[in-house]
């Protein structure tokens, strides 16, 4: 049984496992949803994604979690905390991917808010980051909606230009 991590008004986030393959493939394999990502997700990449997060749970105590609707238990995406190389530093980052037909309903904001709170309650990180390709307006607007502020943009190979947002533990 996978471990539930957090619960919100409409969602719960739990550890993902290989039983989530089809649901996650519907998100990560969708070219429109993932248009700002540097590469396409095929079946193998989705399996590796799940395995990598299962490893993160063991090694770090966190990772990207399955985002599930409370009323149906259906997995509609992922959201969680991972350590990412952001401009040469390994930093805690909130990431999220929501299935296309579930976007623009506030689910990413709801999940990301819960992850932000979880991170500040369960880790010692002084700040939490979010980063994305500079053209990914929905992603950085979601980061801003949970209190993150623009920190910087920097050139990088995968994204051409990466936009970084941050929120500090103090809320400043």
SENUVEX-417953 format. One record per residue: x, y, z of N, C-alpha, C, O in turn. Coordinates in steps of 0.05 Angstrom, whole numbers, plus 32768, in hexadecimal, padded with zeros to 4 digits. Example, Ala and Ser with C-alpha at 12.3 -4.5 7.8 and 13.67 -1.06 7.14 Angstrom:
+------+------+------+------+------+------+------+------+------+------+------+------+
:  nc1 :  nc2 :  nc3 : cac1 : cac2 : cac3 :  cc1 :  cc2 :  cc3 :  oc1 :  oc2 :  oc3 :
+------+------+------+------+------+------+------+------+------+------+------+------+
: 8108 : 7F8E : 809C : 80F6 : 7FA6 : 809C : 8108 : 7FBE : 809C : 811D : 7FBE : 80A9 :
: 8101 : 7FD3 : 808E : 8111 : 7FEB : 808F : 8102 : 8001 : 809D : 810C : 8017 : 80A1 :
+------+------+------+------+------+------+------+------+------+------+------+------+
This chain:
+------+------+------+------+------+------+------+------+------+------+------+------+
:  nc1 :  nc2 :  nc3 : cac1 : cac2 : cac3 :  cc1 :  cc2 :  cc3 :  oc1 :  oc2 :  oc3 :
+------+------+------+------+------+------+------+------+------+------+------+------+
: 8011 : 7FE8 : 8000 : 8000 : 8000 : 8000 : 8012 : 8019 : 8000 : 8023 : 801C : 8011 :
: 800D : 802B : 7FED : 801D : 8043 : 7FEC : 8015 : 8056 : 8003 : 7FFF : 8056 : 800C :
: 8029 : 8065 : 800B : 8026 : 8077 : 8021 : 8019 : 8092 : 8018 : 8022 : 809E : 8005 :
: 8004 : 809A : 8026 : 7FF9 : 80B4 : 8021 : 800A : 80C9 : 802E : 8013 : 80C6 : 8045 :
: 800F : 80DF : 8020 : 8021 : 80F4 : 802A : 8011 : 810C : 8034 : 8015 : 8114 : 804B :
: 8001 : 8117 : 8023 : 7FF1 : 812E : 802B : 7FD5 : 812C : 801F : 7FD0 : 811F : 800B :
: 7FC3 : 813B : 802C : 7FA7 : 813C : 8023 : 7FA0 : 8159 : 8021 : 7FA7 : 816A : 8032 :
: 7F90 : 8160 : 800C : 7F86 : 817B : 800A : 7F68 : 817A : 8008 : 7F5C : 8164 : 800C :
: 7F5B : 818F : 8001 : 7F3E : 8190 : 8000 : 7F34 : 817B : 7FEB : 7F21 : 816C : 7FF0 :
: 7F41 : 817B : 7FD3 : 7F37 : 816A : 7FBD : 7F4A : 8153 : 7FB6 : 7F42 : 8142 : 7FA6 :
: 7F62 : 8153 : 7FC1 : 7F77 : 8141 : 7FB8 : 7F84 : 8132 : 7FCF : 7F82 : 813A : 7FE6 :
: 7F91 : 811C : 7FC8 : 7FA5 : 8111 : 7FDA : 7FBE : 810A : 7FC9 : 7FBC : 8102 : 7FB2 :
: 7FD5 : 810C : 7FD6 : 7FEE : 8106 : 7FC9 : 7FF9 : 80EE : 7FD8 : 7FFA : 80ED : 7FF0 :
: 8002 : 80DA : 7FC8 : 800D : 80C1 : 7FD3 : 8025 : 80B9 : 7FC3 : 802A : 80C3 : 7FAD :
: 8034 : 80A6 : 7FCE : 804B : 809B : 7FC0 : 8040 : 808D : 7FA7 : 802D : 807E : 7FA8 :
: 804E : 8091 : 7F91 : 8046 : 8083 : 7F78 : 8055 : 8068 : 7F76 : 8069 : 8064 : 7F83 :
: 804A : 8056 : 7F66 : 8056 : 803C : 7F61 : 8050 : 8034 : 7F44 : 8042 : 8042 : 7F36 :
: 8059 : 801D : 7F3C : 8056 : 8014 : 7F21 : 8039 : 8010 : 7F19 : 8032 : 8010 : 7F01 :
: 8027 : 800D : 7F2C : 800A : 800B : 7F25 : 8000 : 8025 : 7F1A : 7FEB : 8026 : 7F0E :
: 800F : 803B : 7F1D : 8007 : 8055 : 7F13 : 8010 : 805A : 7EF7 : 800C : 8070 : 7EEC :
: 801D : 8046 : 7EEA : 8029 : 804B : 7ED0 : 8015 : 8057 : 7EBC : 801B : 806C : 7EB0 :
: 7FFE : 804A : 7EB8 : 7FEB : 8054 : 7EA4 : 7FE2 : 8071 : 7EA9 : 7FE1 : 8081 : 7E97 :
: 7FDB : 8076 : 7EC2 : 7FD2 : 8091 : 7ECA : 7FE8 : 80A6 : 7EC5 : 7FE2 : 80BC : 7EBC :
: 8000 : 809F : 7ECC : 8016 : 80B2 : 7EC9 : 801E : 80B5 : 7EAC : 8025 : 80CB : 7EA3 :
: 801D : 809F : 7E9D : 8022 : 80A1 : 7E80 : 800F : 80B4 : 7E72 : 8016 : 80C1 : 7E5F :
: 7FF6 : 80B4 : 7E7B : 7FE2 : 80C6 : 7E70 : 7FE9 : 80E4 : 7E74 : 7FE1 : 80F5 : 7E65 :
: 7FF9 : 80E9 : 7E89 : 8002 : 8104 : 7E8E : 801D : 810A : 7E80 : 801F : 811C : 7E6F :
: 8031 : 80FA : 7E86 : 804C : 80FF : 7E7C : 804F : 80F9 : 7E5F : 8060 : 8104 : 7E51 :
: 803E : 80E7 : 7E54 : 803F : 80DF : 7E38 : 8030 : 80F2 : 7E26 : 8030 : 80EF : 7E0E :
: 8022 : 8105 : 7E32 : 8012 : 8118 : 7E22 : 8023 : 812F : 7E18 : 802E : 813F : 7E28 :
: 8026 : 8131 : 7DFE : 8039 : 8145 : 7DF3 : 8030 : 8162 : 7DF9 : 8041 : 8173 : 7DFB :
: 8017 : 8167 : 7DFB : 800E : 8182 : 7E01 : 8014 : 818A : 7E1E : 801E : 819F : 7E24 :
: 800E : 8177 : 7E31 : 8013 : 817C : 7E4D : 8031 : 8180 : 7E51 : 8039 : 8191 : 7E61 :
: 8041 : 8171 : 7E43 : 805F : 8172 : 7E48 : 806D : 8182 : 7E33 : 8085 : 817E : 7E2F :
: 8060 : 8195 : 7E26 : 806C : 81A4 : 7E10 : 8084 : 81B5 : 7E18 : 8095 : 81BB : 7E08 :
: 8087 : 81BC : 7E32 : 809D : 81CC : 7E3B : 80B4 : 81BA : 7E46 : 80C9 : 81C5 : 7E4E :
: 80B0 : 81A0 : 7E45 : 80C5 : 818E : 7E4F : 80DA : 8189 : 7E39 : 80D3 : 818A : 7E22 :
: 80F3 : 8185 : 7E41 : 8108 : 8182 : 7E2D : 8107 : 8168 : 7E1C : 8115 : 8166 : 7E08 :
: 80F7 : 8155 : 7E25 : 80F5 : 813C : 7E15 : 80D9 : 8130 : 7E18 : 80CA : 8137 : 7E2B :
: 80D3 : 811D : 7E06 : 80BA : 810F : 7E07 : 80BC : 80F7 : 7E1A : 80D1 : 80EA : 7E1C :
: 80A6 : 80F0 : 7E26 : 80A4 : 80D9 : 7E37 : 8098 : 80C1 : 7E28 : 8081 : 80C2 : 7E20 :
: 80A8 : 80AC : 7E25 : 809D : 8093 : 7E1A : 8098 : 8081 : 7E33 : 809C : 8089 : 7E49 :
: 808F : 8069 : 7E2E : 8088 : 8057 : 7E44 : 80A0 : 8051 : 7E56 : 809C : 8051 : 7E6F :
: 80B7 : 804E : 7E4B : 80CF : 8048 : 7E5B : 80D6 : 805F : 7E6D : 80DD : 805B : 7E84 :
: 80D4 : 8078 : 7E63 : 80DA : 808F : 7E73 : 80C6 : 8092 : 7E8A : 80CE : 809B : 7EA0 :
: 80AD : 808C : 7E85 : 8099 : 808D : 7E9B : 809F : 8079 : 7EB0 : 809D : 807F : 7EC8 :
: 80A7 : 8060 : 7EA8 : 80AE : 804C : 7EBC : 80C7 : 8055 : 7ECC : 80C7 : 8051 : 7EE5 :
: 80DA : 8061 : 7EBF : 80F2 : 806B : 7ECD : 80EB : 8081 : 7EE0 : 80F6 : 8083 : 7EF6 :
: 80D8 : 8092 : 7ED8 : 80CE : 80A8 : 7EE9 : 80C3 : 809D : 7F03 : 80C9 : 80A7 : 7F19 :
: 80B2 : 8088 : 7F01 : 80A6 : 807C : 7F19 : 80BC : 806F : 7F2A : 80BC : 8073 : 7F42 :
: 80CE : 8060 : 7F1D : 80E4 : 8053 : 7F2D : 80F5 : 8068 : 7F3B : 80FC : 8064 : 7F52 :
: 80FB : 807E : 7F2D : 810C : 8093 : 7F39 : 80FE : 809F : 7F51 : 810B : 80A4 : 7F65 :
: 80E4 : 80A3 : 7F50 : 80D6 : 80AE : 7F67 : 80D4 : 809A : 7F7E : 80D5 : 80A2 : 7F95 :
: 80D0 : 8081 : 7F77 : 80D0 : 806C : 7F8C : 80EB : 806B : 7F9B : 80EC : 8067 : 7FB3 :
: 8100 : 806F : 7F8C : 811B : 8071 : 7F98 : 811E : 808A : 7FA9 : 8129 : 8089 : 7FBF :
: 8113 : 80A0 : 7F9F : 8114 : 80B9 : 7FAF : 8106 : 80B6 : 7FCA : 8110 : 80C1 : 7FDE :
: 80EF : 80A8 : 7FCA : 80E1 : 80A5 : 7FE3 : 80F3 : 8097 : 7FF8 : 80F4 : 809F : 800F :
: 8102 : 8083 : 7FEF : 8113 : 8074 : 8001 : 812B : 8085 : 8009 : 8133 : 8085 : 8021 :
: 8138 : 8092 : 7FF6 : 8151 : 80A1 : 7FFB : 814C : 80BC : 8009 : 815C : 80C4 : 801A :
: 8138 : 80CB : 8000 : 8134 : 80E6 : 800A : 811B : 80EA : 801C : 8119 : 80FD : 802A :
: 8109 : 80D6 : 801B : 80F0 : 80D9 : 802A : 80DC : 80E9 : 801C : 80C6 : 80EF : 8026 :
: 80E2 : 80F0 : 8003 : 80CF : 80FF : 7FF2 : 80D5 : 80FB : 7FD5 : 80EA : 80EF : 7FCE :
: 80C4 : 8105 : 7FC4 : 80C7 : 8103 : 7FA7 : 80AE : 810E : 7F9A : 809F : 811C : 7FA8 :
: 80AA : 8108 : 7F81 : 8090 : 8110 : 7F75 : 807C : 80FB : 7F7D : 8081 : 80E3 : 7F7B :
: 8065 : 8104 : 7F86 : 8050 : 80F2 : 7F90 : 8039 : 80F2 : 7F7C : 8035 : 8104 : 7F6D :
: 8029 : 80DD : 7F7D : 8011 : 80DB : 7F6D : 7FFC : 80EE : 7F77 : 7FF7 : 80EF : 7F8F :
: 7FF1 : 80FF : 7F65 : 7FDB : 8111 : 7F6C : 7FC1 : 8103 : 7F65 : 7FBD : 80FC : 7F4E :
: 7FB0 : 80FF : 7F79 : 7F98 : 80EF : 7F75 : 7F7F : 80FF : 7F7E : 7F80 : 810E : 7F92 :
: 7F6A : 80FC : 7F6F : 7F51 : 8109 : 7F76 : 7F45 : 80FA : 7F8E : 7F43 : 80E1 : 7F8D :
: 7F3D : 8109 : 7FA2 : 7F31 : 80FC : 7FBA : 7F18 : 80EC : 7FB4 : 7F14 : 80D5 : 7FBD :
: 7F06 : 80F7 : 7FA3 : 7EEC : 80EB : 7F9F : 7EEE : 80D1 : 7F8F : 7EDD : 80BF : 7F93 :
: 7F01 : 80CF : 7F7C : 7F02 : 80B7 : 7F6B : 7F1B : 80A6 : 7F70 : 7F1D : 8090 : 7F66 :
: 7F2F : 80B1 : 7F7E : 7F49 : 80A4 : 7F83 : 7F5A : 80A3 : 7F6A : 7F70 : 8097 : 7F6A :
: 7F51 : 80B0 : 7F54 : 7F5F : 80B0 : 7F3B : 7F78 : 80C1 : 7F3B : 7F78 : 80D7 : 7F45 :
: 7F8E : 80B6 : 7F31 : 7FA7 : 80C5 : 7F2F : 7FA6 : 80D8 : 7F17 : 7FA1 : 80CE : 7F00 :
: 7FAA : 80F2 : 7F1B : 7FA8 : 8105 : 7F05 : 7FC3 : 8113 : 7F00 : 7FC4 : 8125 : 7EEF :
: 7FD8 : 810B : 7F0D : 7FF2 : 8117 : 7F08 : 8005 : 8111 : 7F1F : 8001 : 80FF : 7F2F :
: 801A : 8122 : 7F20 : 802D : 811F : 7F36 : 8035 : 813B : 7F40 : 8033 : 814F : 7F32 :
: 803D : 813B : 7F59 : 8047 : 8154 : 7F65 : 8057 : 814C : 7F7D : 8050 : 8139 : 7F8B :
: 806D : 815A : 7F82 : 807D : 8153 : 7F99 : 8096 : 8163 : 7F9A : 809A : 8177 : 7F8C :
: 80A8 : 815A : 7FAC : 80C1 : 8167 : 7FB1 : 80D8 : 8155 : 7FA7 : 80D9 : 813E : 7FAE :
: 80EA : 8161 : 7F98 : 8101 : 8152 : 7F8F : 8119 : 8164 : 7F91 : 8116 : 817D : 7F93 :
: 8131 : 8159 : 7F91 : 8149 : 8169 : 7F90 : 8152 : 816B : 7F73 : 8156 : 8157 : 7F66 :
: 8154 : 8184 : 7F6A : 815A : 8189 : 7F4D : 8173 : 819B : 7F4B : 8178 : 81AC : 7F5C :
: 8181 : 8197 : 7F35 : 8198 : 81A9 : 7F2E : 818C : 81C2 : 7F22 : 8184 : 81C2 : 7F0B :
: 818D : 81D7 : 7F32 : 8182 : 81F1 : 7F28 : 819A : 8204 : 7F27 : 81A4 : 820D : 7F3C :
: 81A3 : 820A : 7F0F : 81B9 : 821C : 7F0B : 81D2 : 8214 : 7F1A : 81E0 : 8224 : 7F26 :
: 81D7 : 81F9 : 7F1B : 81F0 : 81EF : 7F27 : 81ED : 81E8 : 7F44 : 8201 : 81DE : 7F50 :
: 81D6 : 81EC : 7F51 : 81D2 : 81E5 : 7F6D : 81BC : 81D0 : 7F6F : 81A8 : 81D2 : 7F61 :
: 81C0 : 81BD : 7F81 : 81AB : 81A9 : 7F87 : 8198 : 81B6 : 7F9B : 819F : 81BA : 7FB2 :
: 817F : 81BB : 7F92 : 816C : 81CA : 7FA2 : 8151 : 81BB : 7FA3 : 814A : 81AD : 7F90 :
: 8142 : 81BE : 7FBA : 8128 : 81B2 : 7FBC : 8114 : 81C0 : 7FA9 : 8111 : 81D8 : 7FAA :
: 8107 : 81B0 : 7F98 : 80F5 : 81BC : 7F84 : 80DA : 81AF : 7F85 : 80D8 : 8196 : 7F87 :
: 80C5 : 81BF : 7F83 : 80AA : 81B5 : 7F80 : 80A4 : 81B2 : 7F63 : 80A6 : 81C6 : 7F53 :
: 809D : 819A : 7F5B : 8095 : 8195 : 7F3F : 8079 : 818B : 7F3D : 806F : 8180 : 7F51 :
: 806C : 818E : 7F26 : 8051 : 8185 : 7F23 : 804B : 8181 : 7F06 : 8054 : 8190 : 7EF4 :
: 803A : 816D : 7F01 : 8030 : 8167 : 7EE6 : 8014 : 815D : 7EEA : 800F : 814A : 7EF8 :
: 8001 : 816A : 7EDD : 7FE4 : 8163 : 7EE0 : 7FD9 : 815C : 7EC4 : 7FDF : 816A : 7EB0 :
: 7FCA : 8146 : 7EC3 : 7FBE : 813D : 7EAA : 7FAE : 8154 : 7E9D : 7FA1 : 8164 : 7EAA :
: 7FB0 : 8155 : 7E82 : 7FA5 : 816C : 7E73 : 7F88 : 8172 : 7E7A : 7F80 : 8189 : 7E7D :
: 7F77 : 815D : 7E7B : 7F5B : 8162 : 7E80 : 7F55 : 816A : 7E9C : 7F3E : 8171 : 7EA3 :
: 7F69 : 816A : 7EAE : 7F65 : 8173 : 7ECA : 7F73 : 818D : 7ECF : 7F73 : 8197 : 7EE6 :
: 7F7F : 8199 : 7EBA : 7F8D : 81B3 : 7EBE : 7F79 : 81CA : 7EC0 : 7F61 : 81C7 : 7EB8 :
: 7F82 : 81E0 : 7ECA : 7F72 : 81F9 : 7ECD : 7F5A : 81F4 : 7EE0 : 7F45 : 8201 : 7EDD :
: 7F5F : 81E3 : 7EF4 : 7F4A : 81DE : 7F08 : 7F56 : 81E3 : 7F24 : 7F48 : 81DE : 7F38 :
: 7F6F : 81ED : 7F25 : 7F7B : 81F3 : 7F3F : 7F89 : 81DB : 7F4C : 7F92 : 81DD : 7F63 :
: 7F8A : 81C4 : 7F3F : 7F96 : 81AC : 7F4B : 7FB4 : 81AF : 7F50 : 7FBE : 81A8 : 7F65 :
: 7FC2 : 81BB : 7F3C : 7FDF : 81BE : 7F3F : 7FE5 : 81D1 : 7F57 : 7FF7 : 81CC : 7F67 :
: 7FD6 : 81E7 : 7F58 : 7FDA : 81FA : 7F6F : 7FD4 : 81EC : 7F89 : 7FE2 : 81F0 : 7F9D :
: 7FBE : 81DD : 7F8A : 7FB6 : 81CF : 7FA3 : 7FCB : 81BB : 7FAC : 7FD3 : 81BA : 7FC3 :
: 7FD5 : 81AC : 7F99 : 7FEA : 8198 : 7F9F : 8004 : 81A5 : 7FA7 : 8011 : 819D : 7FBA :
: 800C : 81B9 : 7F97 : 8026 : 81C7 : 7F9C : 8025 : 81D6 : 7FB7 : 803A : 81D6 : 7FC5 :
: 800F : 81E1 : 7FBE : 800C : 81EE : 7FD9 : 8011 : 81DA : 7FEF : 801F : 81E0 : 8002 :
: 8004 : 81C3 : 7FEC : 8007 : 81AE : 8000 : 8024 : 81A4 : 8002 : 802E : 819F : 8018 :
: 8031 : 81A2 : 7FEB : 804D : 8199 : 7FEB : 805F : 81AE : 7FF7 : 8071 : 81A8 : 8007 :
: 805A : 81C8 : 7FF1 : 8069 : 81DE : 7FFE : 8067 : 81DC : 801C : 807B : 81DD : 802A :
: 804E : 81D9 : 8026 : 804A : 81D7 : 8043 : 8058 : 81BE : 804F : 8065 : 81BF : 8064 :
: 8055 : 81A7 : 8041 : 8062 : 818F : 8049 : 8080 : 8193 : 804B : 808D : 818A : 805F :
: 808C : 819F : 8037 : 80A9 : 81A3 : 8036 : 80B3 : 81B4 : 804D : 80C7 : 81AD : 805A :
: 80A5 : 81CA : 8053 : 80AD : 81DB : 806A : 80A8 : 81CE : 8085 : 80B6 : 81D4 : 8098 :
: 8095 : 81BC : 8086 : 8090 : 81AE : 80A0 : 80A2 : 8196 : 80A4 : 80A8 : 818E : 80BB :
: 80AB : 8189 : 808E : 80BA : 8170 : 8090 : 80D7 : 8170 : 8088 : 80E4 : 815C : 8089 :
: 80E1 : 8187 : 807F : 80FD : 818A : 8077 : 8108 : 81A3 : 8084 : 80FA : 81B3 : 808F :
: 8122 : 81A6 : 8082 : 812F : 81BE : 808D : 8137 : 81D2 : 8077 : 8144 : 81E6 : 807D :
: 812E : 81CE : 805F : 8135 : 81E0 : 8049 : 812C : 81FC : 804F : 8115 : 8201 : 8056 :
: 813E : 8210 : 804B : 8136 : 822C : 8050 : 8125 : 8237 : 803A : 8117 : 824B : 803E :
: 8125 : 822A : 8022 : 8116 : 8234 : 800B : 810F : 821C : 7FFA : 811C : 8208 : 7FFA :
: 80F8 : 821F : 7FEC : 80EF : 820B : 7FD8 : 80ED : 8219 : 7FBD : 80E4 : 8230 : 7FBC :
: 80F5 : 820B : 7FA9 : 80F7 : 8217 : 7F8E : 80E3 : 8209 : 7F7B : 80D8 : 81F4 : 7F80 :
: 80DF : 8216 : 7F65 : 80D1 : 820A : 7F4E : 80DF : 8215 : 7F35 : 80E6 : 822C : 7F34 :
: 80E3 : 8204 : 7F22 : 80F0 : 820E : 7F09 : 80E4 : 8201 : 7EF1 : 80D8 : 81EB : 7EF2 :
: 80E5 : 820F : 7EDB : 80D9 : 8206 : 7EC2 : 80E5 : 8215 : 7EAB : 80F3 : 8229 : 7EAE :
: 80DE : 820C : 7E93 : 80E6 : 821B : 7E7B : 80D8 : 8236 : 7E7C : 80C1 : 8238 : 7E84 :
: 80E6 : 824B : 7E73 : 80DC : 8266 : 7E76 : 80C1 : 826B : 7E67 : 80B3 : 827D : 7E6E :
: 80BB : 825A : 7E54 : 80A2 : 825C : 7E45 : 808A : 824E : 7E52 : 8074 : 8250 : 7E49 :
: 8090 : 8240 : 7E68 : 807B : 8230 : 7E75 : 806B : 8241 : 7E89 : 806E : 823F : 7EA2 :
: 805B : 8253 : 7E7E : 804C : 8266 : 7E8F : 803A : 8258 : 7EA3 : 803A : 8260 : 7EBA :
: 802B : 8243 : 7E9C : 801A : 8236 : 7EB0 : 802A : 822C : 7EC8 : 8020 : 822E : 7EDF :
: 8042 : 8222 : 7EC3 : 8052 : 8217 : 7ED9 : 805B : 822D : 7EEC : 8058 : 822A : 7F04 :
: 8066 : 8242 : 7EE1 : 8070 : 8257 : 7EF4 : 8059 : 8267 : 7F00 : 805D : 8273 : 7F15 :
: 8042 : 8268 : 7EF3 : 802B : 8275 : 7EFF : 8021 : 8264 : 7F17 : 8018 : 826F : 7F2B :
: 8022 : 824A : 7F14 : 801B : 8238 : 7F2A : 802E : 823D : 7F42 : 8025 : 823F : 7F59 :
: 8048 : 823F : 7F3C : 805C : 8244 : 7F51 : 8055 : 825F : 7F5F : 8056 : 8260 : 7F78 :
: 804F : 8273 : 7F50 : 8049 : 828D : 7F5C : 802F : 828C : 7F6C : 802C : 8299 : 7F80 :
: 801C : 827B : 7F63 : 8002 : 8279 : 7F71 : 8005 : 826D : 7F8D : 7FF4 : 8270 : 7F9E :
: 801B : 825F : 7F93 : 8020 : 8254 : 7FAD : 8034 : 8265 : 7FBD : 803F : 825C : 7FD2 :
: 8039 : 827D : 7FB4 : 804A : 8290 : 7FC3 : 8066 : 8292 : 7FBA : 8076 : 82A1 : 7FC6 :
: 806E : 8283 : 7FA5 : 8089 : 8285 : 7F9B : 808D : 829F : 7F8C : 807A : 82AA : 7F80 :
: 80A5 : 82A9 : 7F8C : 80AD : 82C1 : 7F7E : 80C2 : 82BB : 7F69 : 80D3 : 82A9 : 7F6D :
: 80C2 : 82CA : 7F53 : 80D6 : 82C7 : 7F3F : 80F2 : 82CC : 7F4C : 80F5 : 82E0 : 7F5A :
: 8105 : 82BA : 7F47 : 8120 : 82BE : 7F51 : 8133 : 82C5 : 7F3B : 8142 : 82D9 : 7F3D :
: 8133 : 82B5 : 7F25 : 8146 : 82BB : 7F0F : 813F : 82AA : 7EF7 : 812F : 8297 : 7EF8 :
: 814B : 82B1 : 7EE1 : 814C : 82A0 : 7EC9 : 8169 : 829B : 7EC2 : 817A : 82AD : 7EC6 :
: 816F : 8284 : 7EB8 : 818A : 827E : 7EAF : 8189 : 826C : 7E97 : 8177 : 825C : 7E93 :
: 819D : 826F : 7E85 : 819E : 825F : 7E6D : 81A6 : 8242 : 7E74 : 81B7 : 823E : 7E85 :
: 8199 : 822E : 7E68 : 81A2 : 8213 : 7E6B : 819A : 8203 : 7E52 : 8189 : 820A : 7E43 :
: 81A8 : 81ED : 7E4F : 81A6 : 81DD : 7E37 : 818A : 81D1 : 7E32 : 8180 : 81D2 : 7E1C :
: 817E : 81C7 : 7E47 : 8164 : 81BA : 7E44 : 814D : 81CD : 7E3E : 813C : 81C7 : 7E2E :
: 814D : 81E4 : 7E4B : 8136 : 81F6 : 7E4A : 813C : 8210 : 7E3A : 812A : 8221 : 7E38 :
: 8153 : 8213 : 7E2F : 815C : 822D : 7E23 : 8160 : 8241 : 7E3A : 8176 : 824A : 7E3F :
: 8149 : 8248 : 7E47 : 814A : 825A : 7E5E : 8138 : 824E : 7E73 : 8121 : 8247 : 7E6E :
: 8142 : 824B : 7E8C : 8133 : 8240 : 7EA2 : 812B : 8256 : 7EB5 : 813B : 8267 : 7EBC :
: 8112 : 8256 : 7EBD : 8107 : 8269 : 7ED0 : 8105 : 825C : 7EEB : 80FB : 8246 : 7EEE :
: 810E : 826A : 7F00 : 810F : 825F : 7F1B : 80FE : 8271 : 7F2D : 8101 : 828A : 7F2D :
: 80ED : 8264 : 7F3D : 80DD : 8272 : 7F51 : 80E4 : 8266 : 7F6C : 80EE : 824F : 7F6E :
: 80E0 : 8275 : 7F82 : 80E8 : 826C : 7F9C : 80D5 : 8277 : 7FB1 : 80C9 : 828C : 7FAE :
: 80D2 : 8267 : 7FC6 : 80C4 : 8270 : 7FDF : 80D6 : 8269 : 7FF6 : 80E0 : 8253 : 7FF8 :
: 80D9 : 827C : 8008 : 80EA : 8278 : 8020 : 80D9 : 826F : 8038 : 80C1 : 8276 : 8039 :
: 80E5 : 8260 : 8049 : 80D7 : 8256 : 8061 : 80C9 : 826C : 8070 : 80B3 : 8268 : 807A :
: 80D5 : 8283 : 8072 : 80C9 : 8299 : 8080 : 80B1 : 82A5 : 8071 : 80A2 : 82B5 : 807C :
: 80AD : 829D : 8058 : 8098 : 82A8 : 8048 : 809F : 82C1 : 8038 : 808F : 82CC : 802A :
: 80B8 : 82CA : 803B : 80C1 : 82E2 : 802E : 80CA : 82DD : 8011 : 80D2 : 82EF : 8003 :
+------+------+------+------+------+------+------+------+------+------+------+------+
